[in-house]
Amino acid sequence: MYLDSLRVQGFRRFDDISLRFKNGLNVIVGPNNAGKTAVVDALRVLLSASDEGSIRLNRPGYRGGPLV
């Protein structure tokens, strides 16, 4: 599977953010409190959405926006 882009709205510190990924290895870098972990958590929510025992979207940090 290849993930081309990710758009996150209303999750943790992001009101609305769009990320584009390149083919191959992508590395997320930035200063402390920049949102790197929030991006990883959004990907975890997206990729585990159909699995039993997936991450609940009503957990703290989720403000109700769609994960596209």
All heavy atoms as TSV, in Angstrom:
chain	resi	resn	atom	element	x	y	z
A	1	MET	N	N	0.844	-1.162	0.000
A	1	MET	CA	C	0.000	0.000	0.000
A	1	MET	C	C	0.896	1.235	0.000
A	1	MET	O	O	1.933	1.276	0.661
A	1	MET	CB	C	-0.885	-0.002	1.244
A	1	MET	CG	C	-1.658	1.266	1.388
A	1	MET	SD	S	-2.796	1.455	2.781
A	1	MET	CE	C	-2.339	0.306	3.977
A	2	TYR	N	N	0.490	2.245	-0.748
A	2	TYR	CA	C	1.222	3.501	-0.830
A	2	TYR	C	C	0.288	4.637	-0.436
A	2	TYR	O	O	-0.782	4.787	-1.015
A	2	TYR	CB	C	1.760	3.706	-2.244
A	2	TYR	CG	C	2.318	5.090	-2.492
A	2	TYR	CD1	C	3.491	5.503	-1.871
A	2	TYR	CD2	C	1.681	5.972	-3.330
A	2	TYR	CE1	C	3.996	6.761	-2.088
A	2	TYR	CE2	C	2.184	7.238	-3.563
A	2	TYR	CZ	C	3.346	7.626	-2.930
A	2	TYR	OH	O	3.846	8.879	-3.147
A	3	LEU	N	N	0.662	5.396	0.569
A	3	LEU	CA	C	-0.119	6.539	1.022
A	3	LEU	C	C	0.422	7.783	0.329
A	3	LEU	O	O	1.573	8.166	0.526
A	3	LEU	CB	C	-0.013	6.673	2.542
A	3	LEU	CG	C	-0.824	7.776	3.184
A	3	LEU	CD1	C	-2.316	7.511	2.996
A	3	LEU	CD2	C	-0.494	7.872	4.653
A	4	ASP	N	N	-0.402	8.387	-0.500
A	4	ASP	CA	C	-0.014	9.560	-1.273
A	4	ASP	C	C	-0.144	10.845	-0.469
A	4	ASP	O	O	0.724	11.712	-0.521
A	4	ASP	CB	C	-0.877	9.623	-2.534
A	4	ASP	CG	C	-0.555	10.821	-3.385
A	4	ASP	OD1	O	0.572	10.911	-3.871
A	4	ASP	OD2	O	-1.462	11.668	-3.558
A	5	SER	N	N	-1.239	10.973	0.281
A	5	SER	CA	C	-1.467	12.200	1.038
A	5	SER	C	C	-2.333	11.908	2.256
A	5	SER	O	O	-2.992	10.870	2.340
A	5	SER	CB	C	-2.133	13.258	0.161
A	5	SER	OG	O	-3.402	12.811	-0.269
A	6	LEU	N	N	-2.333	12.838	3.187
A	6	LEU	CA	C	-3.123	12.734	4.406
A	6	LEU	C	C	-3.664	14.115	4.729
A	6	LEU	O	O	-2.910	15.092	4.739
A	6	LEU	CB	C	-2.249	12.227	5.566
A	6	LEU	CG	C	-2.898	12.202	6.950
A	6	LEU	CD1	C	-3.940	11.088	7.017
A	6	LEU	CD2	C	-1.837	12.007	8.017
A	7	ARG	N	N	-4.953	14.180	4.986
A	7	ARG	CA	C	-5.569	15.431	5.440
A	7	ARG	C	C	-6.216	15.157	6.782
A	7	ARG	O	O	-6.994	14.212	6.920
A	7	ARG	CB	C	-6.619	15.927	4.457
A	7	ARG	CG	C	-7.231	17.235	4.896
A	7	ARG	CD	C	-8.173	17.788	3.889
A	7	ARG	NE	N	-8.747	19.033	4.368
A	7	ARG	CZ	C	-9.793	19.604	3.840
A	7	ARG	NH1	N	-10.378	19.056	2.796
A	7	ARG	NH2	N	-10.256	20.719	4.345
A	8	VAL	N	N	-5.882	15.975	7.766
A	8	VAL	CA	C	-6.392	15.807	9.120
A	8	VAL	C	C	-7.087	17.097	9.531
A	8	VAL	O	O	-6.520	18.179	9.399
A	8	VAL	CB	C	-5.235	15.493	10.112
A	8	VAL	CG1	C	-5.783	15.289	11.505
A	8	VAL	CG2	C	-4.443	14.280	9.654
A	9	GLN	N	N	-8.319	16.957	10.032
A	9	GLN	CA	C	-9.077	18.110	10.505
A	9	GLN	C	C	-9.580	17.831	11.913
A	9	GLN	O	O	-10.130	16.759	12.186
A	9	GLN	CB	C	-10.281	18.375	9.607
A	9	GLN	CG	C	-9.909	18.791	8.204
A	9	GLN	CD	C	-11.138	18.961	7.344
A	9	GLN	OE1	O	-11.935	18.039	7.206
A	9	GLN	NE2	N	-11.288	20.140	6.770
A	10	GLY	N	N	-9.397	18.797	12.808
A	10	GLY	CA	C	-9.933	18.707	14.153
A	10	GLY	C	C	-9.367	17.589	15.000
A	10	GLY	O	O	-10.077	16.987	15.792
A	11	PHE	N	N	-8.099	17.302	14.847
A	11	PHE	CA	C	-7.454	16.241	15.623
A	11	PHE	C	C	-6.251	16.819	16.329
A	11	PHE	O	O	-5.363	17.399	15.697
A	11	PHE	CB	C	-7.036	15.101	14.699
A	11	PHE	CG	C	-6.467	13.900	15.409
A	11	PHE	CD1	C	-7.303	12.994	16.027
A	11	PHE	CD2	C	-5.108	13.686	15.435
A	11	PHE	CE1	C	-6.800	11.884	16.675
A	11	PHE	CE2	C	-4.582	12.575	16.072
A	11	PHE	CZ	C	-5.427	11.683	16.700
A	12	ARG	N	N	-6.255	16.672	17.652
A	12	ARG	CA	C	-5.182	17.196	18.495
A	12	ARG	C	C	-4.918	18.664	18.209
A	12	ARG	O	O	-5.794	19.487	18.301
A	12	ARG	CB	C	-3.929	16.348	18.351
A	12	ARG	CG	C	-4.117	14.957	18.849
A	12	ARG	CD	C	-2.998	14.604	19.740
A	12	ARG	NE	N	-3.166	13.264	20.239
A	12	ARG	CZ	C	-2.159	12.493	20.542
A	12	ARG	NH1	N	-0.937	12.901	20.361
A	12	ARG	NH2	N	-2.390	11.308	21.033
A	13	ARG	N	N	-3.703	18.996	17.797
A	13	ARG	CA	C	-3.363	20.410	17.620
A	13	ARG	C	C	-3.718	20.944	16.233
A	13	ARG	O	O	-3.543	22.121	15.946
A	13	ARG	CB	C	-1.872	20.625	17.900
A	13	ARG	CG	C	-0.945	20.026	16.864
A	13	ARG	CD	C	0.529	20.208	17.183
A	13	ARG	NE	N	0.802	21.290	18.069
A	13	ARG	CZ	C	1.366	22.440	17.699
A	13	ARG	NH1	N	1.732	22.621	16.464
A	13	ARG	NH2	N	1.584	23.381	18.578
A	14	PHE	N	N	-4.233	20.075	15.342
A	14	PHE	CA	C	-4.479	20.483	13.966
A	14	PHE	C	C	-5.937	20.858	13.727
A	14	PHE	O	O	-6.831	20.054	13.936
A	14	PHE	CB	C	-4.107	19.351	13.000
A	14	PHE	CG	C	-2.675	18.923	13.090
A	14	PHE	CD1	C	-2.350	17.612	13.371
A	14	PHE	CD2	C	-1.658	19.829	12.901
A	14	PHE	CE1	C	-1.036	17.207	13.457
A	14	PHE	CE2	C	-0.334	19.445	12.993
A	14	PHE	CZ	C	-0.022	18.133	13.277
A	15	ASP	N	N	-6.145	22.078	13.267
A	15	ASP	CA	C	-7.472	22.455	12.789
A	15	ASP	C	C	-7.690	21.858	11.402
A	15	ASP	O	O	-8.729	21.289	11.125
A	15	ASP	CB	C	-7.627	23.982	12.729
A	15	ASP	CG	C	-7.671	24.595	14.113
A	15	ASP	OD1	O	-8.206	23.947	15.039
A	15	ASP	OD2	O	-7.166	25.709	14.272
A	16	ASP	N	N	-6.697	22.015	10.542
A	16	ASP	CA	C	-6.753	21.464	9.180
A	16	ASP	C	C	-5.329	21.434	8.622
A	16	ASP	O	O	-4.692	22.474	8.503
A	16	ASP	CB	C	-7.646	22.341	8.305
A	16	ASP	CG	C	-7.926	21.731	6.944
A	16	ASP	OD1	O	-7.446	20.619	6.659
A	16	ASP	OD2	O	-8.650	22.370	6.161
A	17	ILE	N	N	-4.850	20.241	8.308
A	17	ILE	CA	C	-3.503	20.100	7.757
A	17	ILE	C	C	-3.526	19.058	6.641
A	17	ILE	O	O	-4.245	18.068	6.722
A	17	ILE	CB	C	-2.467	19.695	8.842
A	17	ILE	CG1	C	-1.051	19.669	8.268
A	17	ILE	CG2	C	-2.832	18.393	9.484
A	17	ILE	CD1	C	0.039	19.471	9.288
A	18	SER	N	N	-2.790	19.332	5.586
A	18	SER	CA	C	-2.648	18.386	4.480
A	18	SER	C	C	-1.169	18.069	4.296
A	18	SER	O	O	-0.340	18.976	4.259
A	18	SER	CB	C	-3.201	18.972	3.183
A	18	SER	OG	O	-4.590	19.151	3.279
A	19	LEU	N	N	-0.865	16.779	4.196
A	19	LEU	CA	C	0.509	16.330	3.993
A	19	LEU	C	C	0.572	15.495	2.728
A	19	LEU	O	O	-0.345	14.737	2.437
A	19	LEU	CB	C	0.972	15.472	5.174
A	19	LEU	CG	C	0.917	16.114	6.552
A	19	LEU	CD1	C	1.180	15.072	7.624
A	19	LEU	CD2	C	1.934	17.231	6.640
A	20	ARG	N	N	1.652	15.653	1.971
A	20	ARG	CA	C	1.889	14.831	0.786
A	20	ARG	C	C	3.125	13.996	1.051
A	20	ARG	O	O	4.122	14.500	1.557
A	20	ARG	CB	C	2.079	15.700	-0.444
A	20	ARG	CG	C	0.861	16.561	-0.696
A	20	ARG	CD	C	0.419	16.753	-2.081
A	20	ARG	NE	N	0.847	15.815	-3.066
A	20	ARG	CZ	C	0.007	15.067	-3.762
A	20	ARG	NH1	N	-1.267	15.115	-3.531
A	20	ARG	NH2	N	0.459	14.262	-4.701
A	21	PHE	N	N	3.042	12.723	0.692
A	21	PHE	CA	C	4.149	11.804	0.909
A	21	PHE	C	C	4.765	11.419	-0.434
A	21	PHE	O	O	4.081	11.357	-1.442
A	21	PHE	CB	C	3.657	10.544	1.632
A	21	PHE	CG	C	3.055	10.843	2.980
A	21	PHE	CD1	C	1.690	10.850	3.149
A	21	PHE	CD2	C	3.859	11.122	4.064
A	21	PHE	CE1	C	1.122	11.117	4.378
A	21	PHE	CE2	C	3.304	11.391	5.311
A	21	PHE	CZ	C	1.931	11.391	5.460
A	22	LYS	N	N	6.045	11.142	-0.413
A	22	LYS	CA	C	6.744	10.680	-1.609
A	22	LYS	C	C	6.844	9.163	-1.571
A	22	LYS	O	O	6.737	8.546	-0.505
A	22	LYS	CB	C	8.133	11.296	-1.685
A	22	LYS	CG	C	8.091	12.798	-1.877
A	22	LYS	CD	C	9.472	13.353	-2.066
A	22	LYS	CE	C	9.369	14.846	-2.315
A	22	LYS	NZ	N	10.646	15.428	-2.680
A	23	ASN	N	N	7.063	8.563	-2.714
A	23	ASN	CA	C	7.244	7.130	-2.788
A	23	ASN	C	C	8.517	6.745	-2.034
A	23	ASN	O	O	9.531	7.416	-2.140
A	23	ASN	CB	C	7.337	6.697	-4.252
A	23	ASN	CG	C	7.190	5.213	-4.427
A	23	ASN	OD1	O	6.885	4.500	-3.484
A	23	ASN	ND2	N	7.397	4.746	-5.636
A	24	GLY	N	N	8.453	5.703	-1.231
A	24	GLY	CA	C	9.608	5.274	-0.451
A	24	GLY	C	C	9.491	5.715	0.991
A	24	GLY	O	O	8.405	5.938	1.511
A	25	LEU	N	N	10.617	5.871	1.643
A	25	LEU	CA	C	10.675	6.230	3.046
A	25	LEU	C	C	10.426	7.718	3.237
A	25	LEU	O	O	11.037	8.554	2.566
A	25	LEU	CB	C	12.052	5.861	3.623
A	25	LEU	CG	C	12.293	6.224	5.076
A	25	LEU	CD1	C	11.406	5.388	5.984
A	25	LEU	CD2	C	13.759	6.020	5.418
A	26	ASN	N	N	9.523	8.047	4.159
A	26	ASN	CA	C	9.253	9.431	4.531
A	26	ASN	C	C	9.586	9.584	6.004
A	26	ASN	O	O	9.249	8.724	6.816
A	26	ASN	CB	C	7.785	9.783	4.296
A	26	ASN	CG	C	7.467	9.874	2.825
A	26	ASN	OD1	O	7.458	10.941	2.256
A	26	ASN	ND2	N	7.206	8.737	2.199
A	27	VAL	N	N	10.250	10.685	6.357
A	27	VAL	CA	C	10.655	10.942	7.732
A	27	VAL	C	C	9.993	12.238	8.190
A	27	VAL	O	O	10.017	13.243	7.484
A	27	VAL	CB	C	12.193	11.062	7.830
A	27	VAL	CG1	C	12.615	11.353	9.260
A	27	VAL	CG2	C	12.858	9.802	7.321
A	28	ILE	N	N	9.396	12.193	9.367
A	28	ILE	CA	C	8.745	13.378	9.939
A	28	ILE	C	C	9.698	13.961	10.969
A	28	ILE	O	O	10.045	13.302	11.945
A	28	ILE	CB	C	7.402	13.004	10.583
A	28	ILE	CG1	C	6.470	12.391	9.538
A	28	ILE	CG2	C	6.752	14.229	11.220
A	28	ILE	CD1	C	5.219	11.782	10.103
A	29	VAL	N	N	10.139	15.189	10.734
A	29	VAL	CA	C	11.059	15.860	11.650
A	29	VAL	C	C	10.501	17.225	12.013
A	29	VAL	O	O	9.712	17.808	11.276
A	29	VAL	CB	C	12.476	16.024	11.039
A	29	VAL	CG1	C	13.119	14.686	10.799
A	29	VAL	CG2	C	12.423	16.822	9.758
A	30	GLY	N	N	10.910	17.724	13.162
A	30	GLY	CA	C	10.490	19.042	13.597
A	30	GLY	C	C	10.818	19.239	15.057
A	30	GLY	O	O	11.197	18.298	15.759
A	31	PRO	N	N	10.655	20.460	15.531
A	31	PRO	CA	C	10.962	20.750	16.935
A	31	PRO	C	C	9.924	20.116	17.864
A	31	PRO	O	O	8.876	19.635	17.422
A	31	PRO	CB	C	10.906	22.281	16.999
A	31	PRO	CG	C	10.007	22.674	15.884
A	31	PRO	CD	C	10.217	21.644	14.803
A	32	ASN	N	N	10.237	20.132	19.150
A	32	ASN	CA	C	9.289	19.642	20.146
A	32	ASN	C	C	7.973	20.401	20.027
A	32	ASN	O	O	7.944	21.597	19.736
A	32	ASN	CB	C	9.846	19.831	21.562
A	32	ASN	CG	C	11.010	18.908	21.835
A	32	ASN	OD1	O	11.236	17.933	21.127
A	32	ASN	ND2	N	11.759	19.213	22.890
A	33	ASN	N	N	6.867	19.690	20.247
A	33	ASN	CA	C	5.523	20.248	20.236
A	33	ASN	C	C	5.105	20.775	18.853
A	33	ASN	O	O	4.279	21.669	18.754
A	33	ASN	CB	C	5.383	21.343	21.294
A	33	ASN	CG	C	3.951	21.526	21.741
A	33	ASN	OD1	O	3.153	20.583	21.699
A	33	ASN	ND2	N	3.601	22.722	22.140
A	34	ALA	N	N	5.676	20.220	17.796
A	34	ALA	CA	C	5.320	20.639	16.441
A	34	ALA	C	C	4.173	19.819	15.863
A	34	ALA	O	O	3.596	20.201	14.854
A	34	ALA	CB	C	6.531	20.545	15.523
A	35	GLY	N	N	3.864	18.668	16.487
A	35	GLY	CA	C	2.765	17.845	16.006
A	35	GLY	C	C	3.183	16.547	15.341
A	35	GLY	O	O	2.359	15.884	14.712
A	36	LYS	N	N	4.439	16.157	15.471
A	36	LYS	CA	C	4.916	14.915	14.843
A	36	LYS	C	C	4.139	13.705	15.361
A	36	LYS	O	O	3.680	12.870	14.582
A	36	LYS	CB	C	6.412	14.731	15.107
A	36	LYS	CG	C	7.300	15.837	14.556
A	36	LYS	CD	C	8.759	15.613	14.894
A	36	LYS	CE	C	9.049	15.566	16.366
A	36	LYS	NZ	N	8.975	16.852	17.067
A	37	THR	N	N	3.973	13.606	16.664
A	37	THR	CA	C	3.239	12.481	17.243
A	37	THR	C	C	1.775	12.530	16.850
A	37	THR	O	O	1.147	11.488	16.636
A	37	THR	CB	C	3.401	12.471	18.775
A	37	THR	OG1	O	4.794	12.401	19.091
A	37	THR	CG2	C	2.681	11.289	19.398
A	38	ALA	N	N	1.206	13.712	16.729
A	38	ALA	CA	C	-0.192	13.834	16.305
A	38	ALA	C	C	-0.376	13.293	14.890
A	38	ALA	O	O	-1.396	12.658	14.594
A	38	ALA	CB	C	-0.649	15.294	16.384
A	39	VAL	N	N	0.588	13.513	14.014
A	39	VAL	CA	C	0.517	12.968	12.653
A	39	VAL	C	C	0.566	11.445	12.702
A	39	VAL	O	O	-0.227	10.764	12.053
A	39	VAL	CB	C	1.658	13.522	11.763
A	39	VAL	CG1	C	1.738	12.773	10.442
A	39	VAL	CG2	C	1.474	15.006	11.524
A	40	VAL	N	N	1.475	10.901	13.500
A	40	VAL	CA	C	1.584	9.446	13.628
A	40	VAL	C	C	0.301	8.871	14.217
A	40	VAL	O	O	-0.209	7.846	13.753
A	40	VAL	CB	C	2.821	9.065	14.473
A	40	VAL	CG1	C	2.830	7.583	14.776
A	40	VAL	CG2	C	4.092	9.482	13.759
A	41	ASP	N	N	-0.257	9.520	15.240
A	41	ASP	CA	C	-1.511	9.044	15.832
A	41	ASP	C	C	-2.667	9.116	14.842
A	41	ASP	O	O	-3.523	8.230	14.809
A	41	ASP	CB	C	-1.848	9.830	17.091
A	41	ASP	CG	C	-0.967	9.449	18.270
A	41	ASP	OD1	O	-0.284	8.402	18.201
A	41	ASP	OD2	O	-0.973	10.190	19.268
A	42	ALA	N	N	-2.709	10.147	14.017
A	42	ALA	CA	C	-3.752	10.239	12.985
A	42	ALA	C	C	-3.621	9.092	11.988
A	42	ALA	O	O	-4.626	8.498	11.574
A	42	ALA	CB	C	-3.673	11.586	12.269
A	43	LEU	N	N	-2.400	8.756	11.617
A	43	LEU	CA	C	-2.184	7.608	10.731
A	43	LEU	C	C	-2.609	6.311	11.406
A	43	LEU	O	O	-3.218	5.443	10.766
A	43	LEU	CB	C	-0.707	7.522	10.329
A	43	LEU	CG	C	-0.241	8.556	9.310
A	43	LEU	CD1	C	1.273	8.546	9.205
A	43	LEU	CD2	C	-0.880	8.307	7.965
A	44	ARG	N	N	-2.335	6.165	12.694
A	44	ARG	CA	C	-2.765	4.976	13.427
A	44	ARG	C	C	-4.281	4.863	13.447
A	44	ARG	O	O	-4.823	3.772	13.276
A	44	ARG	CB	C	-2.215	5.006	14.851
A	44	ARG	CG	C	-0.728	4.777	14.911
A	44	ARG	CD	C	-0.188	4.844	16.322
A	44	ARG	NE	N	-0.843	3.850	17.159
A	44	ARG	CZ	C	-1.099	4.021	18.456
A	44	ARG	NH1	N	-0.769	5.132	19.059
A	44	ARG	NH2	N	-1.676	3.060	19.144
A	45	VAL	N	N	-4.968	5.973	13.665
A	45	VAL	CA	C	-6.432	5.963	13.650
A	45	VAL	C	C	-6.939	5.567	12.270
A	45	VAL	O	O	-7.818	4.716	12.134
A	45	VAL	CB	C	-7.003	7.345	14.053
A	45	VAL	CG1	C	-8.494	7.409	13.787
A	45	VAL	CG2	C	-6.717	7.632	15.513
A	46	LEU	N	N	-6.373	6.144	11.241
A	46	LEU	CA	C	-6.786	5.853	9.870
A	46	LEU	C	C	-6.573	4.385	9.518
A	46	LEU	O	O	-7.463	3.726	8.993
A	46	LEU	CB	C	-6.007	6.737	8.899
A	46	LEU	CG	C	-6.231	6.472	7.414
A	46	LEU	CD1	C	-7.660	6.857	7.031
A	46	LEU	CD2	C	-5.225	7.241	6.592
A	47	LEU	N	N	-5.394	3.862	9.835
A	47	LEU	CA	C	-5.056	2.505	9.431
A	47	LEU	C	C	-5.677	1.434	10.315
A	47	LEU	O	O	-5.763	0.280	9.915
A	47	LEU	CB	C	-3.535	2.345	9.391
A	47	LEU	CG	C	-2.841	3.222	8.356
A	47	LEU	CD1	C	-1.330	3.099	8.480
A	47	LEU	CD2	C	-3.293	2.873	6.952
A	48	SER	N	N	-6.137	1.800	11.500
A	48	SER	CA	C	-6.758	0.816	12.380
A	48	SER	C	C	-8.268	0.961	12.433
A	48	SER	O	O	-8.923	0.273	13.195
A	48	SER	CB	C	-6.173	0.923	13.795
A	48	SER	OG	O	-6.591	2.128	14.405
A	49	ALA	N	N	-8.845	1.837	11.614
A	49	ALA	CA	C	-10.275	2.132	11.684
A	49	ALA	C	C	-11.143	0.906	11.440
A	49	ALA	O	O	-12.230	0.793	11.990
A	49	ALA	CB	C	-10.630	3.237	10.694
A	50	SER	N	N	-10.695	-0.044	10.632
A	50	SER	CA	C	-11.524	-1.201	10.334
A	50	SER	C	C	-11.182	-2.412	11.197
A	50	SER	O	O	-11.867	-3.424	11.149
A	50	SER	CB	C	-11.381	-1.582	8.857
A	50	SER	OG	O	-10.053	-1.967	8.593
A	51	ASP	N	N	-10.143	-2.309	12.006
A	51	ASP	CA	C	-9.739	-3.424	12.860
A	51	ASP	C	C	-10.529	-3.436	14.155
A	51	ASP	O	O	-10.831	-2.386	14.718
A	51	ASP	CB	C	-8.245	-3.332	13.215
A	51	ASP	CG	C	-7.352	-3.460	12.004
A	51	ASP	OD1	O	-7.835	-3.979	10.981
A	51	ASP	OD2	O	-6.193	-3.043	12.095
A	52	GLU	N	N	-10.848	-4.627	14.626
A	52	GLU	CA	C	-11.488	-4.739	15.928
A	52	GLU	C	C	-10.493	-4.279	16.979
A	52	GLU	O	O	-9.311	-4.589	16.922
A	52	GLU	CB	C	-11.894	-6.181	16.183
A	52	GLU	CG	C	-12.712	-6.338	17.447
A	52	GLU	CD	C	-13.231	-7.741	17.595
A	52	GLU	OE1	O	-13.629	-8.329	16.579
A	52	GLU	OE2	O	-13.222	-8.243	18.724
A	53	GLY	N	N	-10.964	-3.499	17.941
A	53	GLY	CA	C	-10.077	-2.974	18.965
A	53	GLY	C	C	-9.321	-1.747	18.501
A	53	GLY	O	O	-8.289	-1.422	19.040
A	54	SER	N	N	-9.851	-1.062	17.489
A	54	SER	CA	C	-9.164	0.112	16.969
A	54	SER	C	C	-9.212	1.262	17.967
A	54	SER	O	O	-9.949	1.239	18.942
A	54	SER	CB	C	-9.787	0.547	15.644
A	54	SER	OG	O	-11.130	0.939	15.844
A	55	ILE	N	N	-8.440	2.284	17.703
A	55	ILE	CA	C	-8.378	3.461	18.558
A	55	ILE	C	C	-9.737	4.155	18.533
A	55	ILE	O	O	-10.319	4.366	17.473
A	55	ILE	CB	C	-7.282	4.419	18.061
A	55	ILE	CG1	C	-5.932	3.726	18.128
A	55	ILE	CG2	C	-7.265	5.706	18.858
A	55	ILE	CD1	C	-4.825	4.482	17.441
A	56	ARG	N	N	-10.224	4.534	19.691
A	56	ARG	CA	C	-11.526	5.205	19.758
A	56	ARG	C	C	-11.371	6.677	19.400
A	56	ARG	O	O	-10.460	7.341	19.875
A	56	ARG	CB	C	-12.111	5.082	21.159
A	56	ARG	CG	C	-12.448	3.669	21.502
A	56	ARG	CD	C	-13.023	3.621	22.871
A	56	ARG	NE	N	-13.472	2.266	23.108
A	56	ARG	CZ	C	-14.543	1.976	23.807
A	56	ARG	NH1	N	-15.257	2.927	24.345
A	56	ARG	NH2	N	-14.898	0.732	23.973
A	57	LEU	N	N	-12.282	7.185	18.592
A	57	LEU	CA	C	-12.199	8.571	18.149
A	57	LEU	C	C	-12.768	9.549	19.171
A	57	LEU	O	O	-12.694	10.740	18.975
A	57	LEU	CB	C	-12.903	8.731	16.805
A	57	LEU	CG	C	-12.256	7.971	15.660
A	57	LEU	CD1	C	-13.020	8.216	14.368
A	57	LEU	CD2	C	-10.807	8.358	15.485
A	58	ASN	N	N	-13.333	9.056	20.249
A	58	ASN	CA	C	-13.839	9.972	21.271
A	58	ASN	C	C	-12.819	10.164	22.386
A	58	ASN	O	O	-13.130	10.694	23.423
A	58	ASN	CB	C	-15.160	9.463	21.849
A	58	ASN	CG	C	-15.034	8.110	22.513
A	58	ASN	OD1	O	-13.968	7.501	22.492
A	58	ASN	ND2	N	-16.113	7.641	23.096
A	59	ARG	N	N	-11.597	9.755	22.146
A	59	ARG	CA	C	-10.544	9.922	23.133
A	59	ARG	C	C	-10.101	11.386	23.201
A	59	ARG	O	O	-10.332	12.148	22.265
A	59	ARG	CB	C	-9.360	9.006	22.836
A	59	ARG	CG	C	-8.669	9.326	21.545
A	59	ARG	CD	C	-7.627	8.294	21.266
A	59	ARG	NE	N	-6.325	8.865	21.521
A	59	ARG	CZ	C	-5.256	8.542	20.839
A	59	ARG	NH1	N	-5.321	7.661	19.891
A	59	ARG	NH2	N	-4.113	9.098	21.115
A	60	PRO	N	N	-9.469	11.793	24.304
A	60	PRO	CA	C	-9.019	13.180	24.404
A	60	PRO	C	C	-8.118	13.575	23.240
A	60	PRO	O	O	-7.282	12.799	22.806
A	60	PRO	CB	C	-8.231	13.174	25.716
A	60	PRO	CG	C	-8.773	12.030	26.493
A	60	PRO	CD	C	-9.169	10.994	25.465
A	61	GLY	N	N	-8.310	14.759	22.726
A	61	GLY	CA	C	-7.502	15.246	21.621
A	61	GLY	C	C	-8.247	15.243	20.305
A	61	GLY	O	O	-7.897	15.962	19.389
A	62	TYR	N	N	-9.295	14.435	20.184
A	62	TYR	CA	C	-10.064	14.393	18.951
A	62	TYR	C	C	-11.234	15.365	19.087
A	62	TYR	O	O	-12.030	15.262	20.004
A	62	TYR	CB	C	-10.576	12.974	18.671
A	62	TYR	CG	C	-11.382	12.876	17.416
A	62	TYR	CD1	C	-10.770	13.048	16.190
A	62	TYR	CD2	C	-12.741	12.641	17.456
A	62	TYR	CE1	C	-11.499	12.976	15.020
A	62	TYR	CE2	C	-13.466	12.560	16.291
A	62	TYR	CZ	C	-12.851	12.729	15.095
A	62	TYR	OH	O	-13.575	12.660	13.940
A	63	ARG	N	N	-11.349	16.298	18.167
A	63	ARG	CA	C	-12.365	17.331	18.262
A	63	ARG	C	C	-13.516	17.125	17.291
A	63	ARG	O	O	-14.308	18.024	17.069
A	63	ARG	CB	C	-11.729	18.690	18.030
A	63	ARG	CG	C	-10.650	18.997	19.052
A	63	ARG	CD	C	-10.193	20.438	19.027
A	63	ARG	NE	N	-9.997	20.978	17.725
A	63	ARG	CZ	C	-8.833	21.152	17.123
A	63	ARG	NH1	N	-7.739	20.804	17.712
A	63	ARG	NH2	N	-8.755	21.683	15.922
A	64	GLY	N	N	-13.610	15.974	16.665
A	64	GLY	CA	C	-14.771	15.669	15.850
A	64	GLY	C	C	-14.641	15.923	14.370
A	64	GLY	O	O	-15.590	15.711	13.625
A	65	GLY	N	N	-13.512	16.407	13.882
A	65	GLY	CA	C	-13.345	16.622	12.457
A	65	GLY	C	C	-13.102	15.315	11.724
A	65	GLY	O	O	-12.679	14.327	12.321
A	66	PRO	N	N	-13.360	15.277	10.428
A	66	PRO	CA	C	-13.154	14.034	9.682
A	66	PRO	C	C	-11.675	13.756	9.444
A	66	PRO	O	O	-10.877	14.663	9.329
A	66	PRO	CB	C	-13.869	14.305	8.348
A	66	PRO	CG	C	-13.825	15.789	8.208
A	66	PRO	CD	C	-13.900	16.348	9.599
A	67	LEU	N	N	-11.343	12.488	9.424
A	67	LEU	CA	C	-10.015	12.060	9.013
A	67	LEU	C	C	-10.137	11.574	7.585
A	67	LEU	O	O	-10.816	10.593	7.327
A	67	LEU	CB	C	-9.493	10.936	9.902
A	67	LEU	CG	C	-9.221	11.312	11.343
A	67	LEU	CD1	C	-8.917	10.077	12.171
A	67	LEU	CD2	C	-8.079	12.287	11.432
A	68	VAL	N	N	-9.545	12.270	6.637
A	68	VAL	CA	C	-9.680	11.936	5.219
A	68	VAL	C	C	-8.380	11.406	4.703
A	68	VAL	O	O	-7.339	11.937	4.963
A	68	VAL	CB	C	-10.119	13.181	4.413
A	68	VAL	CG1	C	-10.240	12.846	2.964
A	68	VAL	CG2	C	-11.416	13.735	4.966
